[in-house]
């Protein structure tokens, strides 16, 4: 499992997770919307922590910058 998420991608996902959590805990979202957004938040949190997004794989997407090696 090769990482395919860059730092900016991870930060954006974590900000979305924080927004969803704030909306949930302040009672702004409830019911089905809360469940769906909660699942999305958990997925974003996990993918941010491991640096790999499975939905990027079929499309060949990678937001991670290529490693530069010194020669």
CHARMM-style PDB file with segment names, atoms N, HN, CA, C and O in Angstrom:
ATOM      1  N   UNK     1       0.845  -1.169   0.000  1.00  0.00      PROA
ATOM      2  CA  UNK     1       0.000   0.000   0.000  1.00  0.00      PROA
ATOM      3  C   UNK     1       0.896   1.239   0.000  1.00  0.00      PROA
ATOM      4  O   UNK     1       1.434   1.630   1.036  1.00  0.00      PROA
ATOM      5  N   UNK     2       1.043   1.838  -1.154  1.00  0.00      PROA
ATOM      6  HN  UNK     2       0.606   1.520  -1.996  1.00  0.00      PROA
ATOM      7  CA  UNK     2       1.882   3.011  -1.313  1.00  0.00      PROA
ATOM      8  C   UNK     2       1.060   4.264  -1.028  1.00  0.00      PROA
ATOM      9  O   UNK     2      -0.055   4.402  -1.530  1.00  0.00      PROA
ATOM     10  N   UNK     3       1.596   5.167  -0.236  1.00  0.00      PROA
ATOM     11  HN  UNK     3       2.502   5.055   0.172  1.00  0.00      PROA
ATOM     12  CA  UNK     3       0.867   6.386   0.096  1.00  0.00      PROA
ATOM     13  C   UNK     3       0.586   7.203  -1.160  1.00  0.00      PROA
ATOM     14  O   UNK     3       1.446   7.332  -2.031  1.00  0.00      PROA
ATOM     15  N   UNK     4      -0.621   7.752  -1.246  1.00  0.00      PROA
ATOM     16  HN  UNK     4      -1.319   7.648  -0.539  1.00  0.00      PROA
ATOM     17  CA  UNK     4      -0.990   8.542  -2.407  1.00  0.00      PROA
ATOM     18  C   UNK     4      -1.635   9.879  -2.028  1.00  0.00      PROA
ATOM     19  O   UNK     4      -2.296  10.511  -2.852  1.00  0.00      PROA
ATOM     20  N   UNK     5      -1.435  10.302  -0.776  1.00  0.00      PROA
ATOM     21  HN  UNK     5      -0.898   9.789  -0.107  1.00  0.00      PROA
ATOM     22  CA  UNK     5      -2.014  11.564  -0.313  1.00  0.00      PROA
ATOM     23  C   UNK     5      -0.919  12.504   0.169  1.00  0.00      PROA
ATOM     24  O   UNK     5      -0.058  12.129   0.965  1.00  0.00      PROA
ATOM     25  N   UNK     6      -0.972  13.728  -0.330  1.00  0.00      PROA
ATOM     26  HN  UNK     6      -1.672  14.033  -0.977  1.00  0.00      PROA
ATOM     27  CA  UNK     6      -0.028  14.745   0.092  1.00  0.00      PROA
ATOM     28  C   UNK     6      -0.475  15.429   1.372  1.00  0.00      PROA
ATOM     29  O   UNK     6      -1.571  15.181   1.874  1.00  0.00      PROA
ATOM     30  N   UNK     7       0.386  16.293   1.891  1.00  0.00      PROA
ATOM     31  HN  UNK     7       1.276  16.495   1.482  1.00  0.00      PROA
ATOM     32  CA  UNK     7       0.122  16.978   3.153  1.00  0.00      PROA
ATOM     33  C   UNK     7      -1.103  17.893   3.057  1.00  0.00      PROA
ATOM     34  O   UNK     7      -1.916  17.934   3.980  1.00  0.00      PROA
ATOM     35  N   UNK     8      -1.237  18.615   1.962  1.00  0.00      PROA
ATOM     36  HN  UNK     8      -0.577  18.582   1.213  1.00  0.00      PROA
ATOM     37  CA  UNK     8      -2.378  19.524   1.813  1.00  0.00      PROA
ATOM     38  C   UNK     8      -3.677  18.733   1.780  1.00  0.00      PROA
ATOM     39  O   UNK     8      -4.665  19.138   2.393  1.00  0.00      PROA
ATOM     40  N   UNK     9      -3.684  17.620   1.075  1.00  0.00      PROA
ATOM     41  HN  UNK     9      -2.882  17.291   0.577  1.00  0.00      PROA
ATOM     42  CA  UNK     9      -4.862  16.751   0.997  1.00  0.00      PROA
ATOM     43  C   UNK     9      -5.260  16.277   2.396  1.00  0.00      PROA
ATOM     44  O   UNK     9      -6.439  16.283   2.747  1.00  0.00      PROA
ATOM     45  N   UNK    10      -4.278  15.871   3.182  1.00  0.00      PROA
ATOM     46  HN  UNK    10      -3.319  15.866   2.896  1.00  0.00      PROA
ATOM     47  CA  UNK    10      -4.550  15.391   4.541  1.00  0.00      PROA
ATOM     48  C   UNK    10      -5.133  16.499   5.413  1.00  0.00      PROA
ATOM     49  O   UNK    10      -6.084  16.271   6.162  1.00  0.00      PROA
ATOM     50  N   UNK    11      -4.563  17.696   5.314  1.00  0.00      PROA
ATOM     51  HN  UNK    11      -3.791  17.881   4.706  1.00  0.00      PROA
ATOM     52  CA  UNK    11      -5.037  18.815   6.134  1.00  0.00      PROA
ATOM     53  C   UNK    11      -6.473  19.181   5.759  1.00  0.00      PROA
ATOM     54  O   UNK    11      -7.301  19.423   6.637  1.00  0.00      PROA
ATOM     55  N   UNK    12      -6.768  19.221   4.470  1.00  0.00      PROA
ATOM     56  HN  UNK    12      -6.095  19.024   3.757  1.00  0.00      PROA
ATOM     57  CA  UNK    12      -8.130  19.539   4.026  1.00  0.00      PROA
ATOM     58  C   UNK    12      -9.118  18.527   4.581  1.00  0.00      PROA
ATOM     59  O   UNK    12     -10.189  18.901   5.058  1.00  0.00      PROA
ATOM     60  N   UNK    13      -8.770  17.253   4.522  1.00  0.00      PROA
ATOM     61  HN  UNK    13      -7.900  16.949   4.135  1.00  0.00      PROA
ATOM     62  CA  UNK    13      -9.655  16.209   5.045  1.00  0.00      PROA
ATOM     63  C   UNK    13      -9.851  16.351   6.549  1.00  0.00      PROA
ATOM     64  O   UNK    13     -10.959  16.160   7.049  1.00  0.00      PROA
ATOM     65  N   UNK    14      -8.794  16.680   7.267  1.00  0.00      PROA
ATOM     66  HN  UNK    14      -7.894  16.835   6.861  1.00  0.00      PROA
ATOM     67  CA  UNK    14      -8.912  16.843   8.721  1.00  0.00      PROA
ATOM     68  C   UNK    14      -9.758  18.060   9.076  1.00  0.00      PROA
ATOM     69  O   UNK    14     -10.478  18.042  10.075  1.00  0.00      PROA
ATOM     70  N   UNK    15      -9.680  19.111   8.274  1.00  0.00      PROA
ATOM     71  HN  UNK    15      -9.096  19.126   7.462  1.00  0.00      PROA
ATOM     72  CA  UNK    15     -10.533  20.286   8.497  1.00  0.00      PROA
ATOM     73  C   UNK    15     -11.996  19.910   8.283  1.00  0.00      PROA
ATOM     74  O   UNK    15     -12.865  20.322   9.051  1.00  0.00      PROA
ATOM     75  N   UNK    16     -12.270  19.123   7.235  1.00  0.00      PROA
ATOM     76  HN  UNK    16     -11.564  18.788   6.611  1.00  0.00      PROA
ATOM     77  CA  UNK    16     -13.641  18.670   6.979  1.00  0.00      PROA
ATOM     78  C   UNK    16     -14.144  17.821   8.149  1.00  0.00      PROA
ATOM     79  O   UNK    16     -15.297  17.951   8.561  1.00  0.00      PROA
ATOM     80  N   UNK    17     -13.294  16.966   8.674  1.00  0.00      PROA
ATOM     81  HN  UNK    17     -12.357  16.860   8.339  1.00  0.00      PROA
ATOM     82  CA  UNK    17     -13.659  16.140   9.833  1.00  0.00      PROA
ATOM     83  C   UNK    17     -14.006  17.033  11.027  1.00  0.00      PROA
ATOM     84  O   UNK    17     -14.996  16.790  11.717  1.00  0.00      PROA
ATOM     85  N   UNK    18     -13.198  18.056  11.269  1.00  0.00      PROA
ATOM     86  HN  UNK    18     -12.394  18.252  10.708  1.00  0.00      PROA
ATOM     87  CA  UNK    18     -13.449  18.963  12.392  1.00  0.00      PROA
ATOM     88  C   UNK    18     -14.765  19.718  12.215  1.00  0.00      PROA
ATOM     89  O   UNK    18     -15.505  19.916  13.179  1.00  0.00      PROA
ATOM     90  N   UNK    19     -15.054  20.137  10.989  1.00  0.00      PROA
ATOM     91  HN  UNK    19     -14.453  19.977  10.206  1.00  0.00      PROA
ATOM     92  CA  UNK    19     -16.311  20.849  10.722  1.00  0.00      PROA
ATOM     93  C   UNK    19     -17.510  19.931  10.957  1.00  0.00      PROA
ATOM     94  O   UNK    19     -18.489  20.329  11.588  1.00  0.00      PROA
ATOM     95  N   UNK    20     -17.427  18.709  10.450  1.00  0.00      PROA
ATOM     96  HN  UNK    20     -16.631  18.386   9.937  1.00  0.00      PROA
ATOM     97  CA  UNK    20     -18.533  17.760  10.646  1.00  0.00      PROA
ATOM     98  C   UNK    20     -18.724  17.468  12.125  1.00  0.00      PROA
ATOM     99  O   UNK    20     -19.859  17.413  12.600  1.00  0.00      PROA
ATOM    100  N   UNK    21     -17.630  17.280  12.863  1.00  0.00      PROA
ATOM    101  HN  UNK    21     -16.709  17.325  12.477  1.00  0.00      PROA
ATOM    102  CA  UNK    21     -17.724  17.015  14.300  1.00  0.00      PROA
ATOM    103  C   UNK    21     -18.357  18.201  15.022  1.00  0.00      PROA
ATOM    104  O   UNK    21     -19.214  18.017  15.886  1.00  0.00      PROA
ATOM    105  N   UNK    22     -17.940  19.409  14.675  1.00  0.00      PROA
ATOM    106  HN  UNK    22     -17.244  19.558  13.974  1.00  0.00      PROA
ATOM    107  CA  UNK    22     -18.508  20.603  15.316  1.00  0.00      PROA
ATOM    108  C   UNK    22     -20.002  20.722  15.030  1.00  0.00      PROA
ATOM    109  O   UNK    22     -20.783  21.044  15.925  1.00  0.00      PROA
ATOM    110  N   UNK    23     -20.399  20.463  13.793  1.00  0.00      PROA
ATOM    111  HN  UNK    23     -19.764  20.201  13.066  1.00  0.00      PROA
ATOM    112  CA  UNK    23     -21.815  20.518  13.440  1.00  0.00      PROA
ATOM    113  C   UNK    23     -22.617  19.467  14.201  1.00  0.00      PROA
ATOM    114  O   UNK    23     -23.733  19.735  14.645  1.00  0.00      PROA
ATOM    115  N   UNK    24     -22.056  18.287  14.347  1.00  0.00      PROA
ATOM    116  HN  UNK    24     -21.149  18.070  13.986  1.00  0.00      PROA
ATOM    117  CA  UNK    24     -22.747  17.218  15.066  1.00  0.00      PROA
ATOM    118  C   UNK    24     -22.895  17.544  16.549  1.00  0.00      PROA
ATOM    119  O   UNK    24     -23.981  17.430  17.117  1.00  0.00      PROA
ATOM    120  N   UNK    25     -21.794  17.949  17.162  1.00  0.00      PROA
ATOM    121  HN  UNK    25     -20.911  18.041  16.701  1.00  0.00      PROA
ATOM    122  CA  UNK    25     -21.827  18.176  18.611  1.00  0.00      PROA
ATOM    123  C   UNK    25     -22.583  19.436  19.011  1.00  0.00      PROA
ATOM    124  O   UNK    25     -22.957  19.584  20.174  1.00  0.00      PROA
ATOM    125  N   UNK    26     -22.814  20.344  18.069  1.00  0.00      PROA
ATOM    126  HN  UNK    26     -22.510  20.224  17.124  1.00  0.00      PROA
ATOM    127  CA  UNK    26     -23.640  21.521  18.365  1.00  0.00      PROA
ATOM    128  C   UNK    26     -25.097  21.297  17.986  1.00  0.00      PROA
ATOM    129  O   UNK    26     -25.932  22.188  18.145  1.00  0.00      PROA
ATOM    130  N   UNK    27     -25.396  20.110  17.486  1.00  0.00      PROA
ATOM    131  HN  UNK    27     -24.718  19.387  17.357  1.00  0.00      PROA
ATOM    132  CA  UNK    27     -26.769  19.766  17.153  1.00  0.00      PROA
ATOM    133  C   UNK    27     -27.268  20.328  15.828  1.00  0.00      PROA
ATOM    134  O   UNK    27     -28.472  20.341  15.572  1.00  0.00      PROA
ATOM    135  N   UNK    28     -26.355  20.788  14.993  1.00  0.00      PROA
ATOM    136  HN  UNK    28     -25.377  20.777  15.202  1.00  0.00      PROA
ATOM    137  CA  UNK    28     -26.753  21.356  13.704  1.00  0.00      PROA
ATOM    138  C   UNK    28     -27.134  20.275  12.689  1.00  0.00      PROA
ATOM    139  O   UNK    28     -27.938  20.519  11.790  1.00  0.00      PROA
ATOM    140  N   UNK    29     -26.559  19.092  12.836  1.00  0.00      PROA
ATOM    141  HN  UNK    29     -25.905  18.893  13.567  1.00  0.00      PROA
ATOM    142  CA  UNK    29     -26.932  17.970  11.974  1.00  0.00      PROA
ATOM    143  C   UNK    29     -27.409  16.822  12.853  1.00  0.00      PROA
ATOM    144  O   UNK    29     -26.820  16.530  13.893  1.00  0.00      PROA
ATOM    145  N   UNK    30     -28.473  16.185  12.421  1.00  0.00      PROA
ATOM    146  HN  UNK    30     -28.952  16.422  11.576  1.00  0.00      PROA
ATOM    147  CA  UNK    30     -29.043  15.062  13.178  1.00  0.00      PROA
ATOM    148  C   UNK    30     -29.584  14.036  12.198  1.00  0.00      PROA
ATOM    149  O   UNK    30     -29.619  14.272  10.990  1.00  0.00      PROA
ATOM    150  N   UNK    31     -29.999  12.910  12.722  1.00  0.00      PROA
ATOM    151  HN  UNK    31     -29.970  12.718  13.703  1.00  0.00      PROA
ATOM    152  CA  UNK    31     -30.655  11.883  11.918  1.00  0.00      PROA
ATOM    153  C   UNK    31     -29.779  11.290  10.839  1.00  0.00      PROA
ATOM    154  O   UNK    31     -28.592  11.035  11.048  1.00  0.00      PROA
ATOM    155  N   UNK    32     -30.380  11.072   9.676  1.00  0.00      PROA
ATOM    156  HN  UNK    32     -31.344  11.278   9.506  1.00  0.00      PROA
ATOM    157  CA  UNK    32     -29.693  10.428   8.558  1.00  0.00      PROA
ATOM    158  C   UNK    32     -28.491  11.240   8.092  1.00  0.00      PROA
ATOM    159  O   UNK    32     -27.443  10.677   7.778  1.00  0.00      PROA
ATOM    160  N   UNK    33     -28.639  12.552   8.046  1.00  0.00      PROA
ATOM    161  HN  UNK    33     -29.491  13.009   8.301  1.00  0.00      PROA
ATOM    162  CA  UNK    33     -27.517  13.404   7.626  1.00  0.00      PROA
ATOM    163  C   UNK    33     -26.327  13.229   8.562  1.00  0.00      PROA
ATOM    164  O   UNK    33     -25.185  13.180   8.105  1.00  0.00      PROA
ATOM    165  N   UNK    34     -26.578  13.136   9.850  1.00  0.00      PROA
ATOM    166  HN  UNK    34     -27.505  13.175  10.221  1.00  0.00      PROA
ATOM    167  CA  UNK    34     -25.503  12.951  10.818  1.00  0.00      PROA
ATOM    168  C   UNK    34     -24.808  11.607  10.622  1.00  0.00      PROA
ATOM    169  O   UNK    34     -23.587  11.507  10.741  1.00  0.00      PROA
ATOM    170  N   UNK    35     -25.581  10.592  10.325  1.00  0.00      PROA
ATOM    171  HN  UNK    35     -26.573  10.673  10.228  1.00  0.00      PROA
ATOM    172  CA  UNK    35     -25.001   9.260  10.104  1.00  0.00      PROA
ATOM    173  C   UNK    35     -24.132   9.259   8.856  1.00  0.00      PROA
ATOM    174  O   UNK    35     -22.998   8.780   8.887  1.00  0.00      PROA
ATOM    175  N   UNK    36     -24.652   9.786   7.769  1.00  0.00      PROA
ATOM    176  HN  UNK    36     -25.573  10.175   7.743  1.00  0.00      PROA
ATOM    177  CA  UNK    36     -23.898   9.809   6.505  1.00  0.00      PROA
ATOM    178  C   UNK    36     -22.632  10.652   6.642  1.00  0.00      PROA
ATOM    179  O   UNK    36     -21.547  10.219   6.254  1.00  0.00      PROA
ATOM    180  N   UNK    37     -22.776  11.856   7.196  1.00  0.00      PROA
ATOM    181  HN  UNK    37     -23.657  12.208   7.511  1.00  0.00      PROA
ATOM    182  CA  UNK    37     -21.602  12.718   7.374  1.00  0.00      PROA
ATOM    183  C   UNK    37     -20.622  12.126   8.379  1.00  0.00      PROA
ATOM    184  O   UNK    37     -19.413  12.322   8.254  1.00  0.00      PROA
ATOM    185  N   UNK    38     -21.131  11.401   9.378  1.00  0.00      PROA
ATOM    186  HN  UNK    38     -22.113  11.241   9.480  1.00  0.00      PROA
ATOM    187  CA  UNK    38     -20.258  10.729  10.339  1.00  0.00      PROA
ATOM    188  C   UNK    38     -19.414   9.649   9.681  1.00  0.00      PROA
ATOM    189  O   UNK    38     -18.229   9.506   9.982  1.00  0.00      PROA
ATOM    190  N   UNK    39     -20.026   8.892   8.785  1.00  0.00      PROA
ATOM    191  HN  UNK    39     -20.989   9.007   8.540  1.00  0.00      PROA
ATOM    192  CA  UNK    39     -19.283   7.855   8.057  1.00  0.00      PROA
ATOM    193  C   UNK    39     -18.213   8.499   7.177  1.00  0.00      PROA
ATOM    194  O   UNK    39     -17.083   8.017   7.110  1.00  0.00      PROA
ATOM    195  N   UNK    40     -18.574   9.577   6.513  1.00  0.00      PROA
ATOM    196  HN  UNK    40     -19.492   9.968   6.568  1.00  0.00      PROA
ATOM    197  CA  UNK    40     -17.608  10.294   5.670  1.00  0.00      PROA
ATOM    198  C   UNK    40     -16.461  10.825   6.535  1.00  0.00      PROA
ATOM    199  O   UNK    40     -15.296  10.733   6.148  1.00  0.00      PROA
ATOM    200  N   UNK    41     -16.791  11.377   7.698  1.00  0.00      PROA
ATOM    201  HN  UNK    41     -17.737  11.451   8.012  1.00  0.00      PROA
ATOM    202  CA  UNK    41     -15.765  11.915   8.594  1.00  0.00      PROA
ATOM    203  C   UNK    41     -14.798  10.823   9.060  1.00  0.00      PROA
ATOM    204  O   UNK    41     -13.586  11.034   9.101  1.00  0.00      PROA
ATOM    205  N   UNK    42     -15.339   9.669   9.407  1.00  0.00      PROA
ATOM    206  HN  UNK    42     -16.324   9.498   9.373  1.00  0.00      PROA
ATOM    207  CA  UNK    42     -14.481   8.563   9.840  1.00  0.00      PROA
ATOM    208  C   UNK    42     -13.568   8.118   8.692  1.00  0.00      PROA
ATOM    209  O   UNK    42     -12.379   7.874   8.898  1.00  0.00      PROA
ATOM    210  N   UNK    43     -14.124   8.015   7.494  1.00  0.00      PROA
ATOM    211  HN  UNK    43     -15.090   8.213   7.326  1.00  0.00      PROA
ATOM    212  CA  UNK    43     -13.311   7.624   6.330  1.00  0.00      PROA
ATOM    213  C   UNK    43     -12.209   8.651   6.070  1.00  0.00      PROA
ATOM    214  O   UNK    43     -11.064   8.284   5.807  1.00  0.00      PROA
ATOM    215  N   UNK    44     -12.558   9.939   6.144  1.00  0.00      PROA
ATOM    216  HN  UNK    44     -13.488  10.238   6.357  1.00  0.00      PROA
ATOM    217  CA  UNK    44     -11.554  10.989   5.934  1.00  0.00      PROA
ATOM    218  C   UNK    44     -10.479  10.940   7.012  1.00  0.00      PROA
ATOM    219  O   UNK    44      -9.297  11.121   6.720  1.00  0.00      PROA
ATOM    220  N   UNK    45     -10.878  10.698   8.244  1.00  0.00      PROA
ATOM    221  HN  UNK    45     -11.838  10.551   8.482  1.00  0.00      PROA
ATOM    222  CA  UNK    45      -9.911  10.631   9.343  1.00  0.00      PROA
ATOM    223  C   UNK    45      -8.936   9.471   9.144  1.00  0.00      PROA
ATOM    224  O   UNK    45      -7.723   9.640   9.268  1.00  0.00      PROA
ATOM    225  N   UNK    46      -9.473   8.307   8.838  1.00  0.00      PROA
ATOM    226  HN  UNK    46     -10.459   8.169   8.737  1.00  0.00      PROA
ATOM    227  CA  UNK    46      -8.617   7.118   8.655  1.00  0.00      PROA
ATOM    228  C   UNK    46      -7.675   7.303   7.471  1.00  0.00      PROA
ATOM    229  O   UNK    46      -6.481   7.025   7.578  1.00  0.00      PROA
ATOM    230  N   UNK    47      -8.207   7.772   6.341  1.00  0.00      PROA
ATOM    231  HN  UNK    47      -9.177   7.998   6.254  1.00  0.00      PROA
ATOM    232  CA  UNK    47      -7.343   7.947   5.165  1.00  0.00      PROA
ATOM    233  C   UNK    47      -6.287   9.013   5.409  1.00  0.00      PROA
ATOM    234  O   UNK    47      -5.171   8.900   4.901  1.00  0.00      PROA
ATOM    235  N   UNK    48      -6.614  10.039   6.172  1.00  0.00      PROA
ATOM    236  HN  UNK    48      -7.520  10.131   6.585  1.00  0.00      PROA
ATOM    237  CA  UNK    48      -5.615  11.067   6.492  1.00  0.00      PROA
ATOM    238  C   UNK    48      -4.504  10.508   7.368  1.00  0.00      PROA
ATOM    239  O   UNK    48      -3.333  10.841   7.186  1.00  0.00      PROA
ATOM    240  N   UNK    49      -4.872   9.668   8.307  1.00  0.00      PROA
ATOM    241  HN  UNK    49      -5.823   9.397   8.455  1.00  0.00      PROA
ATOM    242  CA  UNK    49      -3.872   9.112   9.223  1.00  0.00      PROA
ATOM    243  C   UNK    49      -2.940   8.121   8.539  1.00  0.00      PROA
ATOM    244  O   UNK    49      -1.751   8.073   8.855  1.00  0.00      PROA
ATOM    245  N   UNK    50      -3.468   7.324   7.601  1.00  0.00      PROA
ATOM    246  HN  UNK    50      -4.434   7.363   7.345  1.00  0.00      PROA
ATOM    247  CA  UNK    50      -2.612   6.336   6.938  1.00  0.00      PROA
ATOM    248  C   UNK    50      -1.999   6.864   5.649  1.00  0.00      PROA
ATOM    249  O   UNK    50      -1.057   6.266   5.128  1.00  0.00      PROA
ATOM    250  N   UNK    51      -2.521   7.986   5.119  1.00  0.00      PROA
ATOM    251  HN  UNK    51      -3.286   8.471   5.543  1.00  0.00      PROA
ATOM    252  CA  UNK    51      -1.936   8.597   3.927  1.00  0.00      PROA
ATOM    253  C   UNK    51      -2.262   7.879   2.630  1.00  0.00      PROA
ATOM    254  O   UNK    51      -1.577   8.068   1.625  1.00  0.00      PROA
ATOM    255  N   UNK    52      -3.299   7.059   2.645  1.00  0.00      PROA
ATOM    256  HN  UNK    52      -3.856   6.906   3.462  1.00  0.00      PROA
ATOM    257  CA  UNK    52      -3.669   6.293   1.456  1.00  0.00      PROA
ATOM    258  C   UNK    52      -5.173   6.336   1.267  1.00  0.00      PROA
ATOM    259  O   UNK    52      -5.932   6.040   2.190  1.00  0.00      PROA
ATOM    260  N   UNK    53      -5.601   6.708   0.064  1.00  0.00      PROA
ATOM    261  HN  UNK    53      -4.984   6.949  -0.685  1.00  0.00      PROA
ATOM    262  CA  UNK    53      -7.025   6.785  -0.236  1.00  0.00      PROA
ATOM    263  C   UNK    53      -7.366   5.747  -1.302  1.00  0.00      PROA
ATOM    264  O   UNK    53      -6.860   5.832  -2.421  1.00  0.00      PROA
ATOM    265  N   UNK    54      -8.216   4.768  -0.978  1.00  0.00      PROA
ATOM    266  HN  UNK    54      -8.627   4.699  -0.070  1.00  0.00      PROA
ATOM    267  CA  UNK    54      -8.528   3.716  -1.944  1.00  0.00      PROA
ATOM    268  C   UNK    54      -9.290   4.212  -3.173  1.00  0.00      PROA
ATOM    269  O   UNK    54      -9.219   3.589  -4.232  1.00  0.00      PROA
ATOM    270  N   UNK    55     -10.014   5.319  -3.048  1.00  0.00      PROA
ATOM    271  HN  UNK    55     -10.072   5.825  -2.188  1.00  0.00      PROA
ATOM    272  CA  UNK    55     -10.745   5.819  -4.220  1.00  0.00      PROA
ATOM    273  C   UNK    55      -9.818   6.476  -5.233  1.00  0.00      PROA
ATOM    274  O   UNK    55     -10.213   6.665  -6.383  1.00  0.00      PROA
ATOM    275  N   UNK    56      -8.608   6.826  -4.845  1.00  0.00      PROA
ATOM    276  HN  UNK    56      -8.287   6.673  -3.911  1.00  0.00      PROA
ATOM    277  CA  UNK    56      -7.641   7.396  -5.790  1.00  0.00      PROA
ATOM    278  C   UNK    56      -7.034   6.320  -6.696  1.00  0.00      PROA
ATOM    279  O   UNK    56      -6.644   6.612  -7.826  1.00  0.00      PROA
ATOM    280  N   UNK    57      -6.954   5.097  -6.213  1.00  0.00      PROA
ATOM    281  HN  UNK    57      -7.270   4.860  -5.295  1.00  0.00      PROA
ATOM    282  CA  UNK    57      -6.244   4.020  -6.913  1.00  0.00      PROA
ATOM    283  C   UNK    57      -6.793   3.738  -8.314  1.00  0.00      PROA
ATOM    284  O   UNK    57      -6.002   3.717  -9.256  1.00  0.00      PROA
ATOM    285  N   UNK    58      -8.101   3.519  -8.509  1.00  0.00      PROA
ATOM    286  HN  UNK    58      -8.744   3.536  -7.743  1.00  0.00      PROA
ATOM    287  CA  UNK    58      -8.586   3.193  -9.860  1.00  0.00      PROA
ATOM    288  C   UNK    58      -8.348   4.304 -10.886  1.00  0.00      PROA
ATOM    289  O   UNK    58      -8.270   4.045 -12.087  1.00  0.00      PROA
ATOM    290  N   UNK    59      -8.235   5.535 -10.399  1.00  0.00      PROA
ATOM    291  HN  UNK    59      -8.299   5.745  -9.424  1.00  0.00      PROA
ATOM    292  CA  UNK    59      -8.047   6.668 -11.295  1.00  0.00      PROA
ATOM    293  C   UNK    59      -6.586   7.069 -11.434  1.00  0.00      PROA
ATOM    294  O   UNK    59      -6.264   7.969 -12.210  1.00  0.00      PROA
ATOM    295  N   UNK    60      -5.708   6.419 -10.699  1.00  0.00      PROA
ATOM    296  HN  UNK    60      -5.970   5.688 -10.069  1.00  0.00      PROA
ATOM    297  CA  UNK    60      -4.282   6.718 -10.764  1.00  0.00      PROA
ATOM    298  C   UNK    60      -3.935   8.083 -10.187  1.00  0.00      PROA
ATOM    299  O   UNK    60      -2.948   8.695 -10.596  1.00  0.00      PROA
ATOM    300  N   UNK    61      -4.730   8.563  -9.245  1.00  0.00      PROA
ATOM    301  HN  UNK    61      -5.531   8.066  -8.912  1.00  0.00      PROA
ATOM    302  CA  UNK    61      -4.517   9.879  -8.662  1.00  0.00      PROA
ATOM    303  C   UNK    61      -3.542   9.769  -7.494  1.00  0.00      PROA
ATOM    304  O   UNK    61      -3.595   8.824  -6.707  1.00  0.00      PROA
ATOM    305  N   UNK    62      -2.659  10.747  -7.401  1.00  0.00      PROA
ATOM    306  HN  UNK    62      -2.616  11.514  -8.040  1.00  0.00      PROA
ATOM    307  CA  UNK    62      -1.777  10.867  -6.247  1.00  0.00      PROA
ATOM    308  C   UNK    62      -1.531  12.345  -5.999  1.00  0.00      PROA
ATOM    309  O   UNK    62      -1.102  13.064  -6.901  1.00  0.00      PROA
ATOM    310  N   UNK    63      -1.796  12.801  -4.796  1.00  0.00      PROA
ATOM    311  HN  UNK    63      -2.145  12.217  -4.063  1.00  0.00      PROA
ATOM    312  CA  UNK    63      -1.540  14.192  -4.449  1.00  0.00      PROA
ATOM    313  C   UNK    63      -0.220  14.336  -3.692  1.00  0.00      PROA
ATOM    314  O   UNK    63       0.153  15.430  -3.269  1.00  0.00      PROA
ATOM    315  N   UNK    64       0.472  13.225  -3.533  1.00  0.00      PROA
ATOM    316  HN  UNK    64       0.170  12.336  -3.877  1.00  0.00      PROA
ATOM    317  CA  UNK    64       1.753  13.244  -2.841  1.00  0.00      PROA
ATOM    318  C   UNK    64       2.848  13.629  -3.817  1.00  0.00      PROA
ATOM    319  O   UNK    64       2.913  13.116  -4.934  1.00  0.00      PROA
ATOM    320  N   UNK    65       3.697  14.529  -3.387  1.00  0.00      PROA
ATOM    321  HN  UNK    65       3.643  14.946  -2.479  1.00  0.00      PROA
ATOM    322  CA  UNK    65       4.821  14.940  -4.229  1.00  0.00      PROA
ATOM    323  C   UNK    65       5.819  13.798  -4.333  1.00  0.00      PROA
ATOM    324  O   UNK    65       6.006  13.028  -3.390  1.00  0.00      PROA
ATOM    325  N   UNK    66       6.449  13.702  -5.477  1.00  0.00      PROA
ATOM    326  HN  UNK    66       6.297  14.327  -6.243  1.00  0.00      PROA
ATOM    327  CA  UNK    66       7.450  12.654  -5.694  1.00  0.00      PROA
ATOM    328  C   UNK    66       8.650  12.907  -4.795  1.00  0.00      PROA
ATOM    329  O   UNK    66       9.057  14.052  -4.594  1.00  0.00      PROA
ATOM    330  N   UNK    67       9.214  11.831  -4.255  1.00  0.00      PROA
ATOM    331  HN  UNK    67       8.883  10.902  -4.418  1.00  0.00      PROA
ATOM    332  CA  UNK    67      10.412  11.953  -3.429  1.00  0.00      PROA
ATOM    333  C   UNK    67      11.593  12.307  -4.306  1.00  0.00      PROA
ATOM    334  O   UNK    67      11.786  11.732  -5.377  1.00  0.00      PROA
ATOM    335  N   UNK    68      12.384  13.266  -3.838  1.00  0.00      PROA
ATOM    336  HN  UNK    68      12.228  13.734  -2.968  1.00  0.00      PROA
ATOM    337  CA  UNK    68      13.586  13.668  -4.561  1.00  0.00      PROA
ATOM    338  C   UNK    68      14.777  13.006  -3.904  1.00  0.00      PROA
ATOM    339  O   UNK    68      14.959  13.084  -2.689  1.00  0.00      PROA
ATOM    340  N   UNK    69      15.574  12.364  -4.710  1.00  0.00      PROA
ATOM    341  HN  UNK    69      15.427  12.301  -5.697  1.00  0.00      PROA
ATOM    342  CA  UNK    69      16.761  11.714  -4.164  1.00  0.00      PROA
ATOM    343  C   UNK    69      17.994  12.529  -4.543  1.00  0.00      PROA
ATOM    344  O   UNK    69      18.066  13.102  -5.630  1.00  0.00      PROA
ATOM    345  N   UNK    70      18.948  12.570  -3.642  1.00  0.00      PROA
ATOM    346  HN  UNK    70      18.889  12.104  -2.759  1.00  0.00      PROA
ATOM    347  CA  UNK    70      20.209  13.283  -3.901  1.00  0.00      PROA
ATOM    348  C   UNK    70      21.170  12.342  -4.616  1.00  0.00      PROA
ATOM    349  O   UNK    70      21.305  11.173  -4.256  1.00  0.00      PROA
ATOM    350  N   UNK    71      21.819  12.867  -5.612  1.00  0.00      PROA
ATOM    351  HN  UNK    71      21.710  13.817  -5.904  1.00  0.00      PROA
ATOM    352  CA  UNK    71      22.792  12.029  -6.350  1.00  0.00      PROA
ATOM    353  C   UNK    71      24.156  12.625  -6.285  1.00  0.00      PROA
ATOM    354  OT1 UNK    71      25.101  12.067  -6.842  1.00  0.00      PROA
TER     355      UNK     71
END
